Amino acid sequence: MCAQSAKSAASATLPAIRSSQRLRGDAFYWGQLMAGALLGSIPVALIYSFFVKYYVAGLTAGAVKG
């Protein structure tokens, strides 16, 4: 195992290179994924902040008995 890791990339075979590229430590690009999640949540937060008054009024009106 140690001898294999000491080999240079130039002497590695094509399947070994491809598998090492696929099996890198992280399977996802977390930075890009989190940036997209943040950009996707901004419109939702803006819409909610404008309509929170009506949202709360509807919740409290539905909770009143009688």
Secondary structure by P-SEA (a helix, b strand, c coil): cccccccccccccaaaaaaaaaacccccaaaaaaaaaaaaaaaaaaaaaacaaaaaaaaaaaaccc
